[in-house]
Amino acid sequence: MTFSFDKVGVVPGDDVRPVRVDHPLSLAYIGDAVWELYVRYHLLACGIVKPGDLQKESIRFVSAKAQAEALKRLMPELTEKERDIVRRGRNAKSKTTPKHAGVHEYRHSTAVEALVGYLYLTDQVKRLSQIMEQVIDTVEKERKRTDE
Protein backbone atom coordinates (compact mmCIF):
# COMPACT_ATOMS: atom_id res chain seq x y z
CA MET A 1 0.00 0.00 0.00
CA THR A 2 1.48 3.35 -1.04
CA PHE A 3 0.74 6.59 0.78
CA SER A 4 1.30 10.11 -0.42
CA PHE A 5 2.61 12.57 2.13
CA ASP A 6 2.47 15.67 -0.06
CA LYS A 7 -0.57 17.04 1.77
CA VAL A 8 0.33 16.10 5.33
CA GLY A 9 1.38 19.67 6.13
CA VAL A 10 4.72 19.01 7.78
CA VAL A 11 6.62 21.81 6.07
CA PRO A 12 6.74 25.26 7.70
CA GLY A 13 5.08 28.18 5.95
CA ASP A 14 6.81 31.01 4.09
CA ASP A 15 6.69 33.34 7.10
CA VAL A 16 9.00 31.11 9.15
CA ARG A 17 12.47 32.46 9.84
CA PRO A 18 15.22 30.62 7.90
CA VAL A 19 17.44 28.23 9.86
CA ARG A 20 21.00 27.03 9.33
CA VAL A 21 21.29 23.83 7.36
CA ASP A 22 25.03 23.31 7.53
CA HIS A 23 25.60 21.35 10.75
CA PRO A 24 24.98 17.62 10.23
CA LEU A 25 23.93 16.87 13.82
CA SER A 26 21.42 19.73 13.72
CA LEU A 27 20.06 18.29 10.49
CA ALA A 28 19.83 14.86 12.12
CA TYR A 29 18.07 16.37 15.14
CA ILE A 30 15.25 17.81 13.05
CA GLY A 31 15.36 14.82 10.69
CA ASP A 32 14.66 12.47 13.59
CA ALA A 33 11.49 14.39 14.42
CA VAL A 34 10.35 14.59 10.79
CA TRP A 35 11.01 10.86 10.27
CA GLU A 36 8.95 10.08 13.38
CA LEU A 37 6.11 12.30 12.17
CA TYR A 38 5.91 10.55 8.80
CA VAL A 39 5.94 7.14 10.49
CA ARG A 40 3.25 8.10 12.99
CA TYR A 41 1.07 9.51 10.24
CA HIS A 42 1.50 6.29 8.24
CA LEU A 43 0.59 4.09 11.20
CA LEU A 44 -2.53 6.11 12.00
CA ALA A 45 -3.51 6.04 8.31
CA CYS A 46 -3.23 2.24 8.49
CA GLY A 47 -5.83 2.24 11.26
CA ILE A 48 -3.50 1.51 14.15
CA VAL A 49 -4.81 3.56 17.07
CA LYS A 50 -3.85 1.86 20.34
CA PRO A 51 -0.77 3.52 21.88
CA GLY A 52 0.93 0.20 22.63
CA ASP A 53 0.41 -1.01 19.08
CA LEU A 54 1.61 2.31 17.67
CA GLN A 55 4.80 2.11 19.72
CA LYS A 56 5.44 -1.53 18.77
CA GLU A 57 4.86 -0.92 15.07
CA SER A 58 6.88 2.30 14.97
CA ILE A 59 10.03 0.47 16.03
CA ARG A 60 10.09 -1.26 12.64
CA PHE A 61 10.65 2.18 11.10
CA VAL A 62 12.51 4.29 13.65
CA SER A 63 15.16 1.97 15.09
CA ALA A 64 18.76 2.66 14.13
CA LYS A 65 18.84 -0.73 12.41
CA ALA A 66 15.77 0.10 10.30
CA GLN A 67 17.10 3.53 9.37
CA ALA A 68 20.52 2.14 8.44
CA GLU A 69 18.85 -0.47 6.22
CA ALA A 70 16.69 2.24 4.64
CA LEU A 71 19.79 4.29 3.82
CA LYS A 72 21.46 1.30 2.18
CA ARG A 73 18.46 0.89 -0.12
CA LEU A 74 18.23 4.63 -0.86
CA MET A 75 21.90 5.29 -1.66
CA PRO A 76 21.82 4.32 -5.36
CA GLU A 77 19.00 6.80 -6.00
CA LEU A 78 20.39 9.81 -4.14
CA THR A 79 21.72 12.89 -5.89
CA GLU A 80 25.31 14.02 -5.43
CA LYS A 81 24.18 16.74 -2.99
CA GLU A 82 22.09 14.24 -1.01
CA ARG A 83 25.05 11.85 -0.83
CA ASP A 84 27.19 14.70 0.48
CA ILE A 85 24.65 15.38 3.24
CA VAL A 86 24.60 11.65 4.06
CA ARG A 87 28.40 11.54 4.18
CA ARG A 88 28.55 14.55 6.49
CA GLY A 89 25.85 13.07 8.73
CA ARG A 90 27.60 9.71 8.89
CA ASN A 91 30.97 11.28 9.73
CA ALA A 92 29.67 13.78 12.30
CA LYS A 93 31.19 13.35 15.74
CA SER A 94 28.44 12.77 18.28
CA LYS A 95 28.92 12.53 22.03
CA THR A 96 25.91 10.22 22.21
CA THR A 97 26.66 6.53 22.46
CA PRO A 98 24.32 4.03 20.84
CA LYS A 99 22.19 2.04 23.29
CA HIS A 100 20.46 -0.48 21.03
CA ALA A 101 22.68 -0.49 17.95
CA GLY A 102 26.27 -0.81 16.88
CA VAL A 103 28.34 2.24 16.01
CA HIS A 104 28.07 1.48 12.28
CA GLU A 105 24.24 1.34 12.38
CA TYR A 106 24.09 4.41 14.59
CA ARG A 107 26.22 6.48 12.20
CA HIS A 108 24.13 5.41 9.21
CA SER A 109 20.96 6.17 11.14
CA THR A 110 22.30 9.65 11.89
CA ALA A 111 23.18 10.02 8.20
CA VAL A 112 19.67 9.27 6.94
CA GLU A 113 18.18 11.54 9.62
CA ALA A 114 20.52 14.33 8.45
CA LEU A 115 19.25 13.83 4.90
CA VAL A 116 15.62 14.00 6.03
CA GLY A 117 16.38 17.11 8.09
CA TYR A 118 18.11 18.75 5.14
CA LEU A 119 15.22 18.04 2.77
CA TYR A 120 12.75 19.33 5.34
CA LEU A 121 14.63 22.53 6.13
CA THR A 122 15.28 23.32 2.47
CA ASP A 123 11.58 22.87 1.69
CA GLN A 124 12.09 19.95 -0.71
CA VAL A 125 8.70 18.47 0.17
CA LYS A 126 8.24 16.32 -2.92
CA ARG A 127 11.67 14.74 -2.59
CA LEU A 128 11.22 14.22 1.15
CA SER A 129 7.84 12.58 0.58
CA GLN A 130 9.24 10.44 -2.22
CA ILE A 131 12.01 9.14 0.03
CA MET A 132 9.74 8.53 3.02
CA GLU A 133 7.15 6.75 0.86
CA GLN A 134 9.88 4.49 -0.51
CA VAL A 135 11.18 3.73 2.99
CA ILE A 136 7.71 2.96 4.33
CA ASP A 137 6.77 0.81 1.33
CA THR A 138 10.01 -1.17 1.70
CA VAL A 139 9.48 -1.78 5.42
CA GLU A 140 5.87 -2.83 4.83
CA LYS A 141 6.83 -5.23 2.03
CA GLU A 142 9.50 -6.77 4.24
CA ARG A 143 6.98 -7.21 7.06
CA LYS A 144 4.51 -8.92 4.74
CA ARG A 145 7.25 -11.17 3.40
CA THR A 146 8.29 -12.28 6.89
CA ASP A 147 4.66 -12.72 8.01
CA GLU A 148 4.00 -15.24 5.23
Secondary structure as UniProt FT lines:
FT   TURN            6..7
FT   TURN            14..15
FT   HELIX           24..45
FT   TURN            46..47
FT   HELIX           51..62
FT   HELIX           64..74
FT   HELIX           75..77
FT   HELIX           80..91
FT   HELIX           103..121
FT   TURN            122..123
FT   HELIX           125..147
//
